[in-house]
């Protein structure tokens, strides 16, 4: 059934369809018995809990940042069974992102190209939504949905002041998220990836760690890295992460590479932006395994990239991942993706 619905939706603009689909689900979930039916249909049957970063996750399958940038759909994503949802990327000031169109499908490759550009409502508005979510009446006992806060810098902020943007977002969202992910690896904000340089990273992450340790209940802080880093660059990231006791890495963000795409995707593949989906699977798995082997599993990894099936997810877990995130796979596989993956891992 979902394949038929997807074929119809794919006839229209990708970004408009995204909001249409999620807003439609939001309307349905306002009706209590419909939400219960959705949850009964799509939540994983197993009720095991996984403790990582001193956080208890109801399952290992999360939704990656960029899908629910503004924390508008947590109720609906909870009904679909996600163990955790990473909101954002959130920046201090609201920003519109890059000009449209900026989201493109490559169906033959089960891939997507995006150049959204950190479009979001800004940290204050997102914090207010998260507060409302946290303060909502607890009427159902399905296990608490874990919320990650993916944070970034505004486009107008020069790189030398980027650490201040990350600090502002960290302090504003601190009371409302369970963990943080520092995003310096999106290819869609000019100059952002330059912050993956070891010295730039050290300034941003050391400042956040110093702030974190002064607070009553420190939150896990992770770093999201690009799949386009060289092994030397990955080694630098690992060394820094271990030195400052970072809680983990998210591997990986989207890629600027276009290797391995089918000829049917030639026109769309020329679009600027980050590529996600099936073509990224192998490279992402290689990086997850490299980090796990290099650190003897002492640096937890959330795997992201090319996860569409339970087999894909198991491959990431076997490579050393503690948790996995989907995004493009959710688009291509539909609302049953969490249930299907959890039955395999």
C-alpha positions in Angstrom: 0.0 0.0 0.0 2.7 2.5 0.9 4.5 1.9 -2.4 1.3 3.0 -4.2 0.9 6.1 -2.0 4.6 6.9 -2.5 4.3 6.7 -6.3 1.6 9.2 -6.2 3.3 11.6 -3.7 6.5 11.4 -5.8 4.7 13.2 -8.6 4.9 16.4 -6.6 7.5 18.7 -5.1 9.5 16.9 -2.5 9.5 19.6 0.2 5.8 20.3 -0.2 5.0 16.6 0.1 7.1 16.4 3.2 5.0 19.0 5.0 1.7 17.8 3.5 2.4 14.2 4.7 3.4 15.2 8.2 0.6 17.7 8.7 -1.9 15.1 7.5 -0.5 12.6 10.1 -0.7 15.4 12.7 -4.4 15.8 12.0 -5.0 12.1 12.2 -3.1 11.8 15.5 -5.3 14.4 17.1 -8.1 11.8 17.1 -7.2 9.5 20.1 -8.5 6.2 18.7 -6.7 6.8 15.4 -3.4 7.6 17.1 -3.8 4.4 19.2 -4.5 2.4 15.9 -1.4 3.9 14.3 0.7 3.1 17.4 -0.6 -0.4 17.5 0.2 -0.9 13.8 3.7 0.6 13.7 5.3 0.5 17.1 7.7 -2.4 17.6 6.3 -5.3 19.5 9.3 -5.8 21.7 9.6 -3.6 24.8 13.2 -4.0 25.6 15.2 -1.0 26.7 18.8 0.0 25.7 20.9 2.0 28.0 23.5 4.2 26.2 25.0 7.5 27.4 23.2 6.8 30.7 19.9 7.2 28.7 17.3 4.4 28.4 16.1 4.1 24.8 13.0 2.1 24.0 14.6 0.8 20.8 17.8 1.5 18.8 16.0 3.2 15.8 16.0 7.0 15.7 15.0 9.6 13.2 18.0 11.7 12.0 18.2 15.5 12.2 16.6 17.5 9.4 13.3 15.7 9.3 11.6 17.4 12.2 13.7 20.5 12.3 11.4 22.5 14.5 10.0 19.9 16.9 6.6 20.1 15.4 5.9 16.4 14.9 7.1 14.6 18.1 3.6 13.3 18.9 3.3 11.7 15.5 6.8 10.3 15.4 6.3 8.8 18.8 3.2 7.0 17.5 5.3 5.5 14.6 7.6 3.9 17.2 10.8 5.8 16.9 13.1 5.2 19.9 14.5 8.7 19.6 14.1 11.8 17.4 16.9 14.3 16.7 15.4 17.7 16.1 17.1 20.5 14.3 19.6 21.6 13.1 18.6 24.5 15.3 20.4 27.9 15.1 20.3 30.9 17.5 18.4 33.1 15.0 15.6 31.8 12.8 16.6 31.5 9.1 14.8 30.7 5.9 17.6 28.5 4.5 18.5 28.3 0.8 16.3 29.2 -2.1 13.8 26.6 -3.3 13.7 24.1 -4.8 16.2 22.5 -2.4 15.1 18.9 -2.0 15.4 16.4 -4.8 14.6 12.7 -5.1 16.6 10.0 -7.0 14.1 7.1 -6.9 16.3 4.7 -9.0 19.0 5.0 -6.4 16.8 5.3 -3.3 18.5 8.6 -2.5 17.8 12.2 -1.9 19.8 15.4 -2.5 19.1 18.3 -0.2 20.5 21.8 0.2 18.1 23.1 2.8 20.6 25.3 4.6 19.6 25.0 8.3 16.1 26.4 7.7 14.5 26.6 11.2 12.5 28.7 13.5 15.4 29.6 15.8 16.3 28.3 19.2 13.8 30.3 21.3 10.7 29.1 19.3 12.0 25.5 19.3 12.7 25.6 23.0 9.2 26.7 23.7 7.8 23.8 21.6 10.0 21.4 23.5 8.9 22.8 26.8 5.3 22.2 25.8 6.1 18.7 24.8 7.9 18.0 28.0 5.1 19.4 30.1 2.2 17.6 28.3 -0.1 15.3 30.3 1.3 11.8 30.4 -1.8 9.7 29.5 -0.1 6.7 27.9 2.7 4.4 29.1 4.7 3.7 26.0 8.1 4.7 27.2 9.5 8.2 27.0 10.6 9.4 23.5 14.2 10.5 23.7 14.9 13.9 22.1 18.3 14.9 20.7 19.2 18.5 19.9 21.2 19.0 16.8 22.7 22.5 16.9 24.5 24.7 14.4 25.6 28.2 13.5 23.7 30.8 11.6 24.8 31.5 8.1 25.6 35.1 8.8 27.9 34.2 11.8 31.6 34.2 10.8 33.4 31.0 11.6 35.6 32.7 14.2 32.4 33.4 16.2 30.8 30.1 15.6 31.5 28.7 19.0 29.2 31.4 20.5 26.3 30.2 18.3 26.8 26.6 19.6 27.0 27.9 23.1 23.7 29.9 22.8 21.9 26.9 21.4 23.3 24.5 24.0 22.2 26.7 26.9 18.7 27.5 25.4 17.8 23.9 24.7 19.6 22.3 27.6 16.5 21.7 29.8 14.5 20.2 27.0 16.7 17.7 25.2 18.3 14.4 26.3 21.5 14.8 24.3 23.2 17.2 21.9 24.8 16.7 18.5 27.2 19.4 17.2 26.7 19.8 13.5 29.8 21.1 11.7 29.4 18.7 8.7 26.5 19.9 6.6 27.6 20.8 3.1 24.8 23.3 2.7 26.1 26.2 4.9 29.0 28.0 3.2 32.3 27.4 5.2 30.7 25.2 7.8 32.8 22.1 7.1 35.9 24.2 7.7 34.9 23.9 11.4 35.8 20.2 11.2 39.4 21.3 11.4 40.9 20.1 14.7 41.6 23.5 16.1 38.2 24.9 15.3 36.5 21.8 16.7 38.6 22.0 19.9 37.3 25.5 20.5 33.7 24.7 20.0 33.6 21.3 21.8 35.9 22.3 24.7 33.7 25.3 25.4 30.6 23.1 25.4 32.2 20.5 27.6 33.3 23.2 30.1 29.7 24.6 30.2 28.3 21.1 30.5 30.4 20.0 33.5 29.3 23.1 35.4 25.7 22.1 35.1 23.8 19.9 37.6 23.0 17.1 35.2 25.5 17.1 32.3 24.0 16.1 28.9 25.8 13.8 26.4 27.5 15.7 23.7 28.2 14.1 20.3 29.7 15.3 17.1 28.3 14.6 13.6 31.0 14.1 11.0 31.0 14.1 7.2 31.5 10.9 5.2 34.0 12.9 3.0 36.7 13.1 5.6 40.0 11.4 5.0 41.3 8.8 7.4 43.8 11.4 8.8 40.9 13.8 9.5 38.9 11.1 11.1 41.9 10.2 13.3 42.1 13.9 14.3 38.4 13.8 15.3 38.9 10.6 17.3 41.9 11.9 19.1 40.1 15.1 20.1 37.0 13.2 21.1 38.9 10.9 23.4 41.0 13.8 24.8 38.1 15.9 25.8 35.9 13.0 26.7 33.2 13.6 24.1 30.3 11.2 24.6 30.2 9.9 21.0 30.0 10.5 17.3 27.3 10.5 14.7 28.5 8.9 11.5 27.7 10.2 9.0 26.1 13.3 7.5 25.3 13.6 3.8 28.0 13.4 1.1 29.1 15.7 -1.6 30.2 12.7 -3.7 28.1 11.5 -6.5 29.9 8.1 -7.0 27.8 5.1 -7.9 24.6 6.8 -9.0 22.6 5.3 -11.8 22.5 6.9 -15.3 18.8 7.6 -14.6 19.8 10.1 -11.9 22.2 12.1 -14.1 20.1 15.3 -14.3 19.2 15.4 -10.6 22.6 14.4 -9.5 24.0 17.6 -10.8 22.0 19.5 -8.2 24.2 21.0 -5.4 23.7 19.7 -1.9 24.3 16.6 0.3 23.4 13.2 -1.0 21.8 10.7 1.4 20.3 7.2 1.1 21.4 3.9 -0.3 24.5 5.2 -2.2 26.0 6.3 1.2 25.5 3.0 2.9 29.0 1.5 2.3 31.0 4.6 3.1 29.0 5.2 6.3 29.5 1.6 7.4 33.2 1.8 6.7 33.6 4.9 8.9 31.5 3.4 11.7 33.7 0.3 11.7 36.9 2.4 11.5 35.9 4.4 14.5 34.9 1.3 16.5 38.1 -0.6 15.7 40.3 2.5 16.3 38.8 3.1 19.8 38.1 -0.6 20.7 34.5 0.4 21.0 35.2 3.0 23.7 33.7 5.8 21.6 30.0 5.1 21.0 28.7 5.8 17.5 25.2 6.5 16.2 25.2 5.2 12.6 23.4 7.2 9.9 23.6 6.7 6.2 22.0 4.3 3.8 19.8 2.5 6.3 16.6 1.3 4.5 16.1 -2.2 5.8 16.7 -4.4 8.8 19.7 -5.9 7.0 21.2 -2.4 6.5 20.7 -1.6 10.2 22.2 -4.9 11.3 25.3 -4.2 9.2 25.8 -0.9 11.1 25.3 -2.6 14.5 27.7 -5.4 13.5 30.2 -2.6 12.4 30.1 -1.3 16.0 27.2 1.2 16.1 25.3 1.6 19.4 22.2 3.2 17.8 21.1 3.8 14.2 19.2 6.7 12.6 17.1 6.7 9.5 16.0 9.6 7.3 16.0 8.9 3.6 15.0 5.3 4.4 11.8 6.6 6.1 10.9 8.4 2.9 11.4 5.3 0.7 10.2 2.5 3.1 7.3 4.4 4.9 5.9 4.3 8.4 6.6 0.6 9.0 10.4 1.2 8.9 11.0 1.2 12.7 8.9 -1.9 13.2 10.6 -3.7 10.3 14.2 -2.8 11.5 13.5 -3.7 15.1 12.4 -7.2 14.0 15.9 -7.8 12.5 18.2 -6.3 15.1 
